[in-house]
Amino acid sequence: MPVRLGIIGCGQVAHFHLKGLKSTDAEITALADINKENARKLAAGIGTIQMFSDYRMMLNETDIDAVIIGLQNNLHYEAVSACIEHGKAIFCEKPLTANAQESKDLVKKVKDANVVFMIGFMKRHHRAFQKMKELVTELAPVIHAKIRQCIFIPLDQMEANRLRRQWWGWDKKVGRGGALVHSGSHELDVIRYLTGEPKSITANFKFVPGLDEMEHYCAAMLEMEQGFSTLIDITAMPYSKYGAEHGGWLEEIEIYCAKGWVKLTNYTWDGSVSPALVVYRENHQSFENIYTGKSRQWENEMQHFINCVENKKNPTPGVVDGYRVDRIISDAYLSGKENRKVEISFAC
């Protein structure tokens, strides 16, 4: 019997989740969104389906097995908690909550209820990132790492009210942070995936005029448990044609190891263009360009989730990964506010 699935939140990211779900045997039977037009647009790609304006009604009135949560960040905690109470398997879009204490609480709730839980860090399911992890393992130990990401914000919109109208993410109460939360959360998970856990962070921020604590720039240094450092640069800037695809978006990851060096340049956030992956091996003193083909990050991500639901396995990344990224984010903000290095503790 196929997994019966409900989708909570039918905005932009739900269409990418739907793309991935179409590669599985899951049966999407219900949608929930307070915005009826969003629900209708998503339903057009599914067919006959139950639609609700309140996800609580969907949980009470349907026999779904699992849910996909793609709500605004400030709504994650309440929605995840409700789904746990109903015993549903859960896929939640990142960040988990962007609040370390709430995310820590969800770790306990998920473990106590023994429900399947997956967090939406889709880069772990991108072929190029998976290949990069293989290369880092081959060239280990790691000596140093750098991550840089730039996203576009029009110059005339880098003002409080215009940004809030442009996208809910630039409202502190809703998005719970700026560039570090919305883009940097992915990069923090990537560095953990590729190289391991950090033990401390020193961070510096620049804020959008008129938006207290809503950063458009974050520079941070992570001291890693393995003894090396990672530099992270997350920037939202008014460069509409930035990047090789001229779409105002670029991501670069470099890992320096004892036996060589590997660099990934990712041109699009949605995986529509294959990244450039280059490896240098010191023993051969040679460079190799590696083509990994289409990312299939959305398909691989949803296939993994549905397989875990069917077999009652713990997905990767899971609720602990969501909490640990939120812990790093919270400590980064503390570091910037107090202008000091902050030791990171992942104790639950």
N, C-alpha and C positions, 0 to 999 in steps of 0.2 A: 504494500500500500504506500503510495507516495506521501511524502511529508506535506501536510497542509499548512500553508503559510499565510500570515497576515503582515501587511506593511503599515508601519506607523510613521507618518510623515511622508508626503508625496511630492516634495520639492525636487530641486535639481539632482541631488545625489541619488535619489530613489530611482531615477531613470538609468543610472549606471548600475545600481544593484539589480534592477530588472534585466538589464542586458546580461549580467552574470547568471541570474536565475534561469534564464531561458536555455542555458546550457546544461541544466540539471533536470531531474524528473520531478522536482517539487511542484506542488499544485498551489498556485496563489489564489486564495479563496476570499480574501477580505482586504480592504484598504481603510485607513483612518486618517483624516486630515480635517482640521477646522476650516481650511480653505477648500471649498467644494470644487472650484475650478482646477486646482492642483490635482485633486483626486480624479476628476474626469479626464484630465490629460494623461495621467498615468494609466488609468483604466483602459484608455483607447488602445494601448499596446498589449492588453491582456485579454479582453473579451468580457463576457458576463461575469459579474463579480459583486459581492456585497460591499457597500460603501457606508462608512460611519463618519460623523463629525466629531466623535469622542472615542478615543481608543479604549476607554474603560468599558463602553458599551460593546465594542468589538470583543474584548476579552470575556465579557459576561455572556454574550449571545452567540458565539461561534465555537466550533470544536477544533480550532487551529492547534497545531503542535508547536509551532515556532513563530517568532516575530523578527522583523527587520525594523530597527529604530533609526530614523533619520531626521530627528527633530532638532530644533535649536538647542544649543549647548546647555542652557539653563534648565531645560526640561528633561534632560537625560536621567537624572537621579530619580525623579518621581516616576517616570515611565518604566525604567528598568526595575524599580522596586515593585511596581504593580504587576509587571510580567512575571517576576520571581514569585510573588504571592499566588499567581495563577498556575505556577508550575510549568511555564513555557520555556522552551529553548530560545536563547536570545542572541541576535547579532545586533550590536550597537555601533553606529558610526562614531568615529573619533571626534573629539576627545571623550574619554569616559564621562567626566563631569567638568574637567578643568578646575577642580577643587580637591586638593589632596585628602581632606578629611572625609568628604562625601564619597570619594572613590575608595578610600580605605574601608568605609562602612559597607560599600557594595561588595568588596572582596569577601567579607564575612557573610553577607547575605547569600551570595552565590554559593559559597562553600557549604553553608548550613543547609540550604535547600537542595544542594547537589543537582543544580540545573546546568545544562550545556550553555556556555557563554563564550562569545567571540567578539573581539573589538576590531573595528574597521581600519586597521593599518595595512592597506592593500599592497604597499610596496614589497612586503614580505612574499607576496605571491606573484611578483613581477619577475619574469625570466632573467632579465639583466641583473637585478639585485641578487637573485639566487646564485647566478654565476659569479658575481662579485664576491659573495660569501665563500664560495669554493676556492676562489683565487687567493683571498686573504688567508684562508686556512693553509693553502699550499705554500704561501710566502712567509708565514708567521715565523717569529713573533712580530706583533705590531710595534712600531717605533713612534709613530705620530699619525694623526688623522685630521682632515679638514672637511667641513661641509659648508657650502654656500648656496643660498637660495634667494632669488629676487623675484618679486611679484609686482604687478603693475597697479598703481592707483593714479588716476588722472590728477594733475596738479590742481585744477579748479575744484576738485572734490576733497582735497586734503584739509577740510574744515569740518568742524563737528557736525552741524546739522545736515550738510550735504552727504557726509559719509554715512550717517545713520539712515538717511533716506535711500542711499545706494544699496545697502545691504545690512541685514540685522546683525551680522557679525561685528560691526563697528559700534554697537551699543554695549557698553560694559556689562550692564545687567543681564543682557541676553547672551552675548558671545563670550563673556567672562575673560576676555583678553584680546590682544591685537595680533600682530604678525607671529609672535612666538606660539600662541595657542593654535591659530588657524593653519599656519604652514609649518612652524617649528616643531609642533608635536610629531609630525611625520618624521622629521629629521632626527629627533631625539630617539624615536623608536628604531630608525635605521641604524644609528650608531650602536645602539644596544644589540641589535640583531647581528651586525657585522663584527663587532669587536668585544662586547661585554658591557658590564655595568660601570657607571661613574661613581666616584666616592666623594667628590666635592665639585662645586661650581662657583665661578666668579662671573658676574654678568653686568652689562651696561646697556641702558635703554635710551632711546629718543622717542618722545611722545608727540602724537598729533596735536597741534594747537587747539585748545578748547576741549580736548578729550582727556581728562585726567586718567592716568594709568592705562591708556590705550596706545601701545607702542607701534610705531611703524618701522622700528629698527631695533634689533637685539644682537649684540656681540657677546659671546660667552666662551669661557675656557672651562672645559671639563677635565678634571684629573681622574683618570680611570683606575680601576682596581688593579689592572695589570701593570701599572707603573708608567704609562705614557699619557700624553695630553691630547685632547681633541679641541680644535677651534671651530666654533659655529657662528655663522653670519647669516641672519635672517633679515631681509630688507623688503619693505614695500615702498616703491619709488615711482615717480611720474615718467617712466620710460616706456612708452607704448610699443616701441619696436625692438625692445631689448630681447636678446636671445637669438640663437641661430634660426629659429622659425619665425622670428620677428613678431611674436605674439605677446611680448611683455612678461615672459616667464622663463626662468632657467634654474637648473639645479646641478650643482657640481659636487662630487664626493671624491676625495683623494685619500688613499690609505698607503702609508709608507711602512714597509716591512723590512725585516733583516735580509730577506732574499730577493727583494724587488719592490715594485710599486704598481698600484692599480688605480685607475681613474675612471669614473662613470660620469658622463655628461648627459643629463636628461632634459629633453627639449619641451615636453608637454606633460602636464600633471595627470592627464587622463589616460596616458599610455598609448595614444594614437600614433606616435612616431617612435621608432626604435631608438633607444639611447646609443651613444657612442661609448664603447667599453674598450679601454686600452690597458695592456699589462706589459710591464718591463720585468724581465728576469735577469738578475745579475749573473747567474752562472753561464748564461748564453750571451749576455750583453746584447739582448735583442728585444724589440718591441713587437707586440702582436695586437692587431685590431680584431675584436671579437664581435660578431653579429649574432644576436640572440633572437631575431625575428620579432613578430608581434608580441606584445607583452602578455596578453590574455590575463591581466591582473584581476579584472572583474570576474571573469569566468572561473579562474583558478580559486579565487577567494570564496565565491559562492559554492563551488563544488566541494571545497574543503568543509565549509560550514554544514552543508546538507549531509555530507557523508558522516560527519561527527554526530549530527542529530540522529541519523538512522542507526548508528552503531554505538550511541551513547558514550562518545569519547570526548576528551577535553581538547578543544580547538587551539590552534596557534595562529596569531597571538590571542591570549585569553585575558581574563579580568585582572590578573596580577600585572600583566604588561600595561594595561590601561592605567592602573593605579600608579605604577612606577614612573610612567611618563608624566602623569599629573603631579607626582611628588617632585620630580626634577623641575617642572614649570613653576611650582609654588616656591621652591628654593631659589630659583633664578630671580623671581620677583623680589624675594626677601634680600638676596644679594645686592640687587640694584638699588633697592630702597635704602639699605644700611651701608652700602659701599664697602662690602667686605666679602671674603670667601665664606661660603656656607657648606658645612659638611652635610652630606646626603645620607639619610637613614631610611631604609625601605621596610622597617619593622612594621608588621601588621598586628 
